[in-house]
Amino acid sequence: MSEYRQDMTTGAWVIVAPERGFRPRLWQHGGGRPAARLPSHDSACPFCPGNERLLPGIIEEVPSDVSPGWTLRVVPNKFAAVSPAAKPRTPPEQVGWGQPGYGFHEVLIESSRHDSDLVEYCDSNLWALAQSYRRRYIALAGRPDTRATLLFRNRGRLAGASLAHPHSQLISVAVTPPRLRTIRDWMYAQYSRYGCCVTCKMLETELVEGTRVVEKTESFVVLVPYAAANPFEMWLLPRCHQASFGRMDDVELREFAIILQGSLQRLKAVLDDPPYNFVVESWEPADNDFAHWRLRIVPGLTTPGGFELGSGLAINPNCPADDAEVLRTESAMAGA
């Protein structure tokens, strides 16, 4: 029987309808990359070494002792959604119908190899990526006109990736995105009502119950949320209260990198390398007591239909506890 479920950390409602799982599935397994193995270098790819002429510039890079002399680069997005050249009006939230598209849009080229992927990175490359995530997030979130900064990764064409070369992105914007505003207001209201962070409260319950927990370490939990909007959706959350992604120390950051890679390896093992998106929802100011950052991993297995578009209610054809059980299996752990 289907069930309405409300996410206690955001206020959002979904319909969990496992019986719809008996319908013919159109899930795109193996959609994360082409069936054939990618070449280690693509002469037409702007992110590959030797093609620097195709880049709009280089913001920073992590050097390497071996050719091509770098292991990671941060560059401006050539087709940016927002631009620092646009002058924001103040206050941006009260402009009315529009304002210039001020902001920053960066791409993190995660590897010099065209055929590499996050699930395969060695410890040194994984650590370099995690440090760059934190460093660039702090740099953009600290801009005076920034209202929100989103770190995200689109893997596979079906997940919105236009290039196969492994990369992540950051966008900082001068307005508060509607979803983040709604979540922030909900978390603040719950804190005002109960005197505690609602995400901390949720984590306490999930850790005791355990059925939706996929993995836990000293500092982090990976779980399939009770009101997951998508099949096999996972959240990675700090176990102790932490509002901002940028507040992790080095010990936490290393643990974050390892558990993120392991979660993506589980997803690959269980779903045969699906397309996916992950996004970090982080909150400033970093010392607030009501907001709690999370990283959401959403595999591209379903497409919203007319009901979802018209109602704003997602329909999840999977039971979250069942998905968590599958992701915990020995075969999935072998992938991790």
Helices and strands as residue ranges (DSSP letters): E 3-6, E 13-16, G 18-22, G 52-54, E 60-63, E 70-76, G 92-94, E 103-109, G 118-120, H 123-141, E 148-155, G 157-159, E 167-173, H 178-194, H 198-209, E 213-216, E 220-223, E 234-238, G 245-247, H 250-271, E 276-281, E 294-299, H 306-311, E 314-316, H 320-328, H 330-335
